Amino acid sequence: MSQHRSEITDDKNASLPSQPKICIVGGGLSGLATAYRLHRLLPDASISIFEATSRVGGVIHSERCKDYLVDHGADMFATNPPAAMRLCEELGVVDDLIEPLVKGRGAKIVNGGRLVALPEGFVLMRATQLWPMVRTPLLSIRGKLRFLMERWIPVKTSRGQDEQDESIGDFVRRRMGHEMLDRIVAPLTAGIYTADIDRLSMLATMGPIAKMETTHGSLAKATSERRKSGEDSVERNSAGARYSQFRAFPEGMVQLIESLVSHLPAEVINTDTKVLSLSRSTVEGWNLSLKTDDAERCESFDEVVLATPPRITSNLLQGICPSAASLLADIEASSVAIVVLGVKQTQIARPANCFGFVVPLSEKRKILACSFASEKFRGRAPTDRVLIRVFVGGAMQPELLQQSDQELSNLVREELFELIGLSGEPEITQVVRWHEAMPQYHVGHLDRVAKIESELTEVEGVTVVSNSLHGVGISPVIGQANTAAAQIASRLNSSSDPSS
Ligand SMILES: Cc1cc2nc3c(=O)[nH]c(=O)nc-3n(C[C@H](O)[C@H](O)[C@H](O)COP(=O)(O)OP(=O)(O)OC[C@H]3O[C@@H](n4cnc5c(N)ncnc54)[C@H](O)[C@@H]3O)c2cc1C
């Protein structure tokens, strides 16, 4: 995942001669984090967030259901890049954050219908320890030999389809062989991006690993260097993800949203207000047409931030920057359902003893990944109970989302019966659907984003902030919001400076 471009420090300028009017379309994390930063940088500005639904937070939401605490979307964030941690410090909630539990850290992979532990030290697509790779039953002898040859595979000078980038599928097949891809890397990556591995961009999602190839000649050589310098100390003690680098909130990820909201003046947030269109004002600035339950109205703003999913942003930009609109329309987003089950521990005949597992496509199952939320963080389920979140659909099995909630929970229970021996009625069952919520960073993504941003320089006063550009994770999204807010503040400050 690429990271935001720069870290921003507050530079308050309370001396703007007039009160600039800024509007933010979309009240998800992108919109709220931008509003928060703008409010810090331009305390005199009039800021309005317009959110189409009845609550802010977008895909981030948590709720209590009986004695379980259910995160409907994200359930943790990475401490690196540091933007999310820094925001938590500013918001005064950093001491509330909780770390993943120590017992049970690690992920498994379904292999021939059984759950097999990921080799110790294997993170994303890199093995930082050799011996566990030699011993793993996930690869055949031939697959292991092919993996061990990675050190001698030449660096590809031109990368795949568009000379710059290539898919994760092509990269891993080329360097480590198809078994490594199909049985380990593809399910792990699909678990994060719910994506088609043969379309997902290496540079946009695994940039640092692509760079290891070009800098060191192979991932194996890069890993040797990093081991000597101690850079891989966290990875060497992890399996699947670097769990020590994740944090969560005791009452779920919604606490981040609530905290942001509590730092904004109440009048900033307008829920149940859908933005229908955006056009250039005949005087100066931008006109927005807004729809609430009872009326439609038009309002004018000096600056507009579009913090909506790519398809909506594309529609809103159609009349004012068709080239950027068409490039944004090319960024697809996958849909996913999370089936949440709360069960007694005794209902699981074969406990997985890990934080979760992922499922390779070759297993021909109907679930993508399964997370044991109550094993990862304390406070998610009562004693002797387990909170399970199972991901279904994504880019590779979108047809499954045609099924009803009842059908989806039935199919998940059937899969979990076979994989962990789950039986009996769950105490809670929820099906949460996220339609086109996960932007897909396909091959060429970085070029596409550079073109979008270059086209947008032609429409001064309109900024796009979104998880569809520079990283889908919570931390990169906050980093992008900081950068965008700083650019807007600097533009408004310089336009109000009579000497400029
Ligand atoms: C299932 C799932 C699990 C995830 N898990 C993690 C995780 O564990 N860790 C992590 O770091 N990241 C995770 N992510 C990613 C991260 O949560 C998101 O990238 C981020 O929250 C997106 O925020 P956003 O504001 O860009 O988009 P959104 O949350 O989609 O917000 C966009 C908002 O715009 C509003 N809107 C749309 N159209 C209009 C309109 N016309 N007018 C007004 N408002 C409009 C929408 O209603 C919505 O509220 C996950 C994402 C998903 C979907």
The ligand as a Tripos MOL2 file, in Angstrom:
@<TRIPOS>MOLECULE
LIG
   53    58     1     0     0
SMALL
NO_CHARGES

@<TRIPOS>ATOM
      1 C1        -14.8840   -4.2450    5.1830 C.3       1 LIG1
      2 C2        -13.7120   -3.3350    5.3590 C.ar      1 LIG1
      3 C3        -12.7490   -3.6050    6.3190 C.ar      1 LIG1
      4 C4        -11.6440   -2.7640    6.4940 C.ar      1 LIG1
      5 N1        -10.7350   -3.0410    7.4600 N.ar      1 LIG1
      6 C5         -9.7070   -2.1870    7.6730 C.ar      1 LIG1
      7 C6         -8.8030   -2.4000    8.7610 C.ar      1 LIG1
      8 O1         -8.9700   -3.3390    9.5570 O.2       1 LIG1
      9 N2         -7.7890   -1.5080    8.9290 N.ar      1 LIG1
     10 C7         -7.6050   -0.4200    8.0900 C.ar      1 LIG1
     11 O2         -6.6550    0.3410    8.2810 O.2       1 LIG1
     12 N3         -8.4740   -0.1880    7.0700 N.ar      1 LIG1
     13 C8         -9.5120   -1.0300    6.8580 C.ar      1 LIG1
     14 N4        -10.4090   -0.7650    5.8520 N.ar      1 LIG1
     15 C9        -10.2110    0.4310    5.0100 C.3       1 LIG1
     16 C10       -10.6720    1.7650    5.6570 C.3       1 LIG1
     17 O3        -11.6240    1.5320    6.6580 O.3       1 LIG1
     18 C11       -11.2700    2.6530    4.5680 C.3       1 LIG1
     19 O4        -10.3530    2.7960    3.4900 O.3       1 LIG1
     20 C12       -11.6280    4.0680    5.0420 C.3       1 LIG1
     21 O5        -12.3860    4.0270    6.2270 O.3       1 LIG1
     22 C13       -12.3840    4.7560    3.9130 C.3       1 LIG1
     23 O6        -12.8280    6.0180    4.2910 O.3       1 LIG1
     24 P1        -13.4040    7.0410    3.2050 P.3       1 LIG1
     25 O7        -13.9130    8.2050    3.9520 O.co2     1 LIG1
     26 O8        -12.3940    7.2920    2.1410 O.co2     1 LIG1
     27 O9        -14.5870    6.2610    2.4550 O.3       1 LIG1
     28 P2        -16.0290    5.8520    2.9970 P.3       1 LIG1
     29 O10       -15.9390    5.3060    4.3540 O.co2     1 LIG1
     30 O11       -16.6210    5.0210    1.9110 O.co2     1 LIG1
     31 O12       -16.8210    7.2340    3.1060 O.3       1 LIG1
     32 C14       -17.4140    7.8810    2.0010 C.3       1 LIG1
     33 C15       -18.6620    8.6030    2.5090 C.3       1 LIG1
     34 O13       -19.2180    9.3650    1.4320 O.3       1 LIG1
     35 C16       -20.6280    9.3230    1.5780 C.3       1 LIG1
     36 N5        -21.2580    9.7010    0.3000 N.ar      1 LIG1
     37 C17       -21.2890    8.9720   -0.8450 C.ar      1 LIG1
     38 N6        -21.9420    9.6620   -1.8090 N.ar      1 LIG1
     39 C18       -22.3060   10.8640   -1.2640 C.ar      1 LIG1
     40 C19       -22.9860   12.0140   -1.7810 C.ar      1 LIG1
     41 N7        -23.4180   12.0880   -3.0590 N.pl3     1 LIG1
     42 N8        -23.2090   13.0660   -0.9380 N.ar      1 LIG1
     43 C20       -22.7670   13.0220    0.3610 C.ar      1 LIG1
     44 N9        -22.1230   11.9520    0.8750 N.ar      1 LIG1
     45 C21       -21.8760   10.8930    0.0810 C.ar      1 LIG1
     46 C22       -20.8920    7.8860    1.9790 C.3       1 LIG1
     47 O14       -22.1800    7.7270    2.5330 O.3       1 LIG1
     48 C23       -19.7580    7.6440    2.9880 C.3       1 LIG1
     49 O15       -20.1420    7.9770    4.3030 O.3       1 LIG1
     50 C24       -11.5150   -1.6040    5.6640 C.ar      1 LIG1
     51 C25       -12.4880   -1.3250    4.6940 C.ar      1 LIG1
     52 C26       -13.5740   -2.1680    4.5340 C.ar      1 LIG1
     53 C27       -14.6190   -1.8350    3.5030 C.3       1 LIG1
@<TRIPOS>BOND
     1     1     2 1
     2     2     3 ar
     3     2    52 ar
     4     3     4 ar
     5     4     5 ar
     6     4    50 ar
     7     5     6 ar
     8     6     7 ar
     9     6    13 1
    10     7     8 2
    11     7     9 ar
    12     9    10 ar
    13    10    11 2
    14    10    12 ar
    15    12    13 ar
    16    13    14 ar
    17    14    15 1
    18    14    50 ar
    19    15    16 1
    20    16    17 1
    21    16    18 1
    22    18    19 1
    23    18    20 1
    24    20    21 1
    25    20    22 1
    26    22    23 1
    27    23    24 1
    28    24    25 2
    29    24    26 1
    30    24    27 1
    31    27    28 1
    32    28    29 2
    33    28    30 1
    34    28    31 1
    35    31    32 1
    36    32    33 1
    37    33    34 1
    38    33    48 1
    39    34    35 1
    40    35    36 1
    41    35    46 1
    42    36    37 ar
    43    36    45 ar
    44    37    38 ar
    45    38    39 ar
    46    39    40 ar
    47    39    45 ar
    48    40    41 1
    49    40    42 ar
    50    42    43 ar
    51    43    44 ar
    52    44    45 ar
    53    46    47 1
    54    46    48 1
    55    48    49 1
    56    50    51 ar
    57    51    52 ar
    58    52    53 1
@<TRIPOS>SUBSTRUCTURE
     1 LIG1         1 GROUP 0 **** ****
